[in-house]
Amino acid sequence: MKNALRWTLALALAVPVYGCKKESKPAEGEKPAAGQQQQQPQQVDVAALEKAAEKWVDQEFQPSTLTREQQLAEMKWFREAAAPYRGMAINVVSESIDTHVYESKTMAKAFEEITGIKLKHDLIQEGDVIEKLQTQMQSGRNIYDMYVNDSDLIGTHIRYGHVVPLSDFMAGEGKDVTLPTLDVDDFMGKSFVTGPDGKMYQLPDQQFANLYWFRADWFARPDLRERFKKKYGYELGVPVNWSAYEDIADFFTNDVKEIDGVKVYGHMDYGKKDPSLGWRFTDAWLSMAGVGDKGFPNGKPVDEWGIRVEGCNPAGASVSRGGETNGPAAVYALTKYIDWLKKYAPPQAAGMTFSEAGPVPGQGNVAQQIFWYTGFTAQLAKPGLPVVNADGTPKWRMAPSPHGPYWQEGTKLGYQDTGSWTMLKSTPLERRKAAWLYAQFVVAKSTSLKKFLVGLTPIRDSDVRSEHVTKVADKLGGLVEFYRSPAREAWTPTGTNVPDYPKLSQLWWQNISLAVEGEKTPQEAMDTLAKQMDDVMGRLERAGMQNCPPKLNPEKDAKTWFDAPGAPHPKLANEKPKGETVPYEQLVQAWKEGRVK
């Protein structure tokens, strides 16, 4: 109780002075608060706001890592901090995933009833979010008051200077609207939204990892285990390397062929010529093969896109400039993607997009998937699915992704999507402040645990480790164990090496699709991609950027770079070493003990 009382008192003392006054318009002749010149707070029934807070805390925002008293104290702070902005109509936007649907339909309504600020939370496609963001940055016209924008764009944001560094905002002009109990160190993705200058540019709102997915019930069958070991000489288990993944894919597709009367496949993916095909590669597929240097959250000097930086300046993607986008490891990664898609996945997979392919393993005919987003956990855990037991526990599990032969210990092993609140300088200050209140509301400790349980996209370490999450962990197939382990640190978003994410990311799917369709070889496709990336960075260098602009290295013979330490890596004599697997139980036990493996 002492801690709870101290916590509540801290919030009470942190409430702006105006929160202690009657919550109405300023007295005649009284100077409005900062940012209030254009907007006067509306006269409201404070008792109604208080009642609304109690209703939402009791009926919706349970469970929570906070006590009811602590939750109500946070709600009181929001109510009083919002006083100058009552009656304002704020507009925010995010992509349309389950977590954001919950925010838009439920949390926005709660925020409005508790604070008196009108809130419209639009849901649009991810590509449209980036388009709106770009338009606002280029035109200076305020389209949305805040954006949930992937942290993948942090390299863009730190260079152009259009985004408000939240570290500066929280300590300066936004100090009076920054939640005292926000606790930024509790956010698991804090390092993902921090620039080379040490400033926090975005606030994590949701995140999900790209892991390995497999049918644990099939992998445990004695008859299948015996057949696999007889053929390959090692145990059927979670693949540690791509050789084992390929063996398992071939085994289920061509040896097992059918389980319980259903045709089965050893692999699942997607390959339609579509922007989402770009995510399939920029979301760390190359680093899983071994592209890039060691280092977290991203390799330095060469990252998982194959872009080299010198200092903070991008210096090239082509091997001739010290990059690795068209190096042997990258070509190997693309080659394996195409081979597996054609040999081991359901025939329709090649014509699917990211969103179409995501639920397919839930149909019950896929043995494993090397590139599976935990954002689909909720869809694959629904009662009644062929992959869910009668008691609600899944027949599948998630585990760390296997790595390719070029990968080295200390290199990132996978990707995490971290949708993060992003504030633009072109948004008027008073609108920024009001939108910032909502951004904090949907990630506050009062509300974040319930949001996690709805969307299964955790952001707070305290939520992941809570007793409430422990109770449901057995129904989430390893999600909780992964996020409680240090292994999660090897899965990171696109980093700061990428100077302009929107301009560079669109090059990927356009070039990759040519290789998928057989119009170019993997080497030709990656050569073209690397050159186009260098061309774009060259234009950015000439145009100038506010911070850390590209400075391309002069081209040299590839051997010069291959002979130097680190990335780019020369071609291996053997790209298929012996397959290696590990028992799933052994992995989980390591995670529980705080070890990566």
Secondary structure, DSSP 4 states (H G I P E B T S, - for coil): -HHHHHHHHHHHHHS-GGGGS-SSSPPTTPPPPTT-SS-PPPP--HHHHHHHHHHHHHHTS-S-SS-HHHHHHHHHHHHHHTGGGTT-EEEEEEE-SHHHHHIIIIIHHHHHHHH--EEEEEEE-HHHHHHHHHHHHHH---S-SEEEEEGGGHHHHHHH--BPPHHHHHHTTTGGGS-TT--GGGBTTGGGGB-TTS-B--EEEEEEEEEEEEEHHHHT-HHHHHHHHHHHSS--SEESBHHHHHHHHHIIIIII-EETTEE-BS------SSHHHHHHHHTTHHHHHT-S-S-SSS-SSB-TTS-EEETTEEEESSGGGT--TTSHHHHHHHHHHHHHHHHHS-GGGGG--HHHHTTGGGGS-B-EEEEEEGGGHHHHT-TTSTTB-TTS-BSEEEEPPPB-TT--TTS--B-EEEEEEE-BTTS-HHHHHHHHHHHHHTTSTTTHHHHHHHH----BHHHHTSHHHHHHGGGTTTHHHHHHSGGGGGB----TT-S-HHHHHHHHHHHHHHHHTTSS-HHHHHHHHHHHHHHHHHHHHHH--SSS---PPPP--HHHHHHSSSSSPPPPS-S-PPP-EE-HHHHHHHHHTT---
